[in-house]
């Protein structure tokens, strides 16, 4: 995951006639959303946001209602025009595209899935999935074949001729994902696609989606208000509040190194057992001589707390952490307990 496919630099979205004044004043002295509204009659939707998404990465943008996450992601395919800043998709400046170029990019390079799929009730599942291809005037036989292939990717083979009302909520959501995949886009924009589903179906779709993205090497911006969901599927997470990206990091970094009290409140109920790795909690070797620990268990630095607990139960010796075959640190029982507690 090294090639950048989406890059946002210093993006602002301010709603109202005095957007430029609001941005200039907020740069000079940070205005809150309420202060901007009181002084300029404007609403700050996104404030100076910058991030990039690598090829094959699931980049989650997480925040509560009104945090700006959906506003931000709609800048990527220019459903919303930025007040300031730049957006590049696959190396192209989105803001510089004319209507034809923008339409082609949306049809070819970006697939979008919403919470409510708005499937056409009078069309079959196959016809719903093939609809974007129909707009592009692709011959019927070819779009039918592509539609059936996309439905197979989401385990809906055999349902091609059903109407949407004949499917469960989870199945309808998979039709939406298949529709987004039918054009074979480089990038997927997912705006809370699973939030209306029952918990068990939601977990199943999260796992299926993560495997699908991995197998197809799709780059994804995934919007959610649920930190558990972001941690479950995201390679990296951006946490937003009042239009500001408060922190960007891996799930482990977000949980172990919260940037402020706002993030800390979010992560306090998250289990660390499957997230925190040995290399994060280990103590440096220093002057320790691991020859004195010849019988101690060696563990890879990527092993999680859950694994470390199981291993440490049968021994009083510290665990010796290795990376690339080299001994790099120690984990004592006390260190392990602190890791479980989160450094309390």
N, C-alpha and C positions, 0 to 999 in steps of 0.2 A: 504494500500500500504506500507507494511513493509518489505516483503521478497525481497532481492536483487536478480535479475535474470541476470543482466549484470553488470560487474565491470571492468573498465579500470583504471589502475594505472600507472602513469608516462610513458605514451606511447609516443614514438618518431617514426617518419618516416622521414628518410633522404635519398633522392635519390642520388646515386653516390658512387664511390669506397672508399671515405674517410669519411664514415658516422660516424664511431666511433670517429675519430678525431674532426669532426664537433660538435658532441654532447658534448664531453669533454670540448672543448673550449667554447662552448656556455653556458655551466653551469658555467664556470669560469667568463666569461664576455659576457653578452647577445649580441649575434650577430644578426643583421637583416638578412633577407633572401638575400638581395643583398650582404652583407658582407660575408656571408657563401659561396655564389656563387663565389665571387671575390677571396677569400682566399683558398678555398678548392675545388672549382668546383662542389659543391653539392647544392641540392635544399632541403630546409627544408619544408616538407609537413605538418607534425604535430609535435608540440613542447610540450613535457612534459604534455600530456593531461590526466586528471583524472576525472572520474565521475562514477556514478552508476545509474542503472535504476531499479525501484521497480516493483513488479508484478502489472499489471493492469495500469501502468503509460504510458502516451504518453510523451516521452522526445524528445523535438524538438532541433535539432542542426541547427543554423541559421547563415548565413554569405553570403557575396558577392562571386562572382566567384573568385576562386583562394584562398579562405580562408582556405581550408583544410577539409571542412565538409564531402564531399563525400569520400575523402581519409580516414578520421577517421572512418566512419561507416563501411567501407569495411574491417576493421580490426576485426570486431566482428565475422564474419564468415570466416575469414582468406583468403579472396580473395586477401588481401595484407598482407605481413609479416611485423611485426613491426621491427624497427631497435633497439628498446630497450623498456622495460616496460612489463607489464603483462595484459592479457585479460582473464577474467573468465566468462563463460557462464553457468548458472545453476550449479554453484559450480565447474565446470571443467576448468582446465587450457587449453585454446584453443591451445596455442603454443606447448604444449606437446603431442597433438594428432597426431597419425599416419594418413596416407591417408584414411584408412578404417574408422577409428573413425570420422575423419573430414567429410567424405562423409555422414556418417550416421547422424551426427549432423545437417548438412545442410538439409538433406532430412526430418528429423523428427522434429527438434526443431526450425528451422528458416525458415521463408518465406520472400522473398524479392520482392519488387515491384519497378520498375524503371519508369522514366518519359515516356520512349518509350517502350511499352510492348512487342514488337517483337512477337506478336501472329502469329501462323503458319497459313498462309492465306488459305491453302488447307484443313485445318481441321475445323470441326464445333466448335462452342462455347463449347459444352460439351466435345469434344475431347481435346481442348486446356486446359480446366480446369483439366481434368483427366490425362494429360500427366505426371506430376510428379509421379502419382500413377502407371502409366504404367511402368515407369522406375524401380519402386520398385517391379514390377511383381505382383501387386495386381490383383486378378481376375477381368475380365471385368465387370461382373454384380455388383460387389462391388464398383469398381471405378466409374461406371456410377451413382450408387445411391449416392455416396459421392459428385460427381460433381453436380448433380441436387440439392442436399441439399445446397452446397456452392453457387450456382447460386441463390437459393431462398434467401439466406442471403443478397445478394446485389440487390435484386429486379429484377432479370433477368429470372424468371420463364416464360417459353413460348418461350424463345429465344435459347433453347438448340441446335436446329438443324440448326441455321443460321450460315453463314460464317462471319468472322470478318468484311469483307468489307461491310456487310449489316447493320452494327451497327454504331451509332454515336461515336464521340471521347470519350465522357463521358461514354458511355456504354462499349466501348472497355477497358477503364480503370477499370471499375467494373469487367470485365472478368479477368483482371490481378489480382485484389484483391481476387476474388473468387479462382483463381489458387493458390495464396499464402495461402489461408485459407483451401484449400482442404486437405492438409496434417495435419491439426489441429496443427500448430506449437505453441510453447510457446511464440515465439518472432517474431515480424514483423519488417523488415527493409524497410523503405519507402524512396526512393531517389527522391525527387521532383516529386511525382507521378501526381500531378494535375497542374503543372506549365504551361503546353501547352494548357490548356483548356480555354474556354470562361469564363469570370468572374462569370456569374450566375450559370453555370454548376459546376464551381469550388466550389462555396459556398455550393451548394447542396451536392456535394460529401464530402466536409469537414464535414458537419453536419451528413451525413449518416455514414461516417467512424468513427467519434467520438462516435456515438451511438453504432455502431457495436463493437468497441473495448471495450466499457463499458459493453455491454451485454455478450460478450464472455470472458471478463477479460484477454485480450491479452496485452502483454507488447510491446511497440512500440518505435523504434528510427525513428524519422521523420525528414528528411533533407529538408530544404527549404531556399530560399533566400528572402522570403517575411515575414517580421515581423508581418504583419496583420494576415497571415495564422498561424504563430507560436502561436500568442496570442489567436487566435480563438480556436485552438484545443489542445494546449499543457498544460500539468499540470506543467511542468517546461521547461525552455528554456536555452540552452547554446549558447552564442554568440561568434563566432570565427572571428579572424582577423590574417592573415599571419601565420596560423597554430597554433595560440594560442587561448585557451579558455579564453576570456576576462572576462566573467561573467556567472554565473549560478544562476537562480532564478525562482520564479513563475512569471507569467505575471505581476502581481501587483508589485512585487519587482523590476522587470526590468524597469517598467515604472516610479515608484516613487523613486527608489534608483539606478539610473544608475551608473555603476562603474567608468566610465571615459567619456571624451568628445566624444569618438567614439560611445559608446552606447547612450549617450545623444542625439547625432544627429539622430540616428535611431529612438528614441522614441518620438521626439519632435512633430511629426505629428499624434501620436496615440491618439484617444479619450480616456479620462480617465473615462467617465461616467459609463461604465459598468465594469470597472476593479477595481477602487479604492474603498476600503471598509471603513465603518464607523470607525472601530478600528484603521485604519491607520492614519486618519486625526484628530481624537478626541483629546481634551486636557484633561489631568488628572483632576480628581475631586479636588484634593488638599484639601483645607478647605471648599469647597463649600457644602452647605447644600441643598440637593435635596428636602427636605421637603418644601422649598420655591418655588419649581417648581412642585408642586403637579399636576398642569394642563398641564405640558409640556409633549410632546409626547416621549414615550420610544421606542427606535429602537434597533434591534439586531445589534451587532458589525459587522456582515457579510453583512449587507445591502449596496448596492452600491450607488455611487453619484447620479445616475439618480433617484433612489428611495428617497434619502434624499432631493433632490430638491423639488420633488412633495410634500413631507410631510411638509417641512419648509415654503412653500408658505403661508399657512393659519395661521401662528403663528409667533409672535415676540419673543417668548421664545426660548432659546436654546434647542436642542434635547438632551435627556439623553440616553447615550449608555449603553446597557446591554450585558452581556455575562454570559450564564448559569444562568440567572435570577438575577444576581448581577449588580448593577449600577457601571460602571467603568469609565465613562468619559462624557464630554460635547462637543457638536458641536454648536457653535454660527454661526450667519449668516456670520460673517467675516471669521471664520474658514472654513466654507463651500466654500466660494468664493476662498479662498487660495487653498483649495483642488482641485477645478475645474481648477484653473490656473496652478497648479503644484508648488505651493510655491513661485511664483514670488514676 
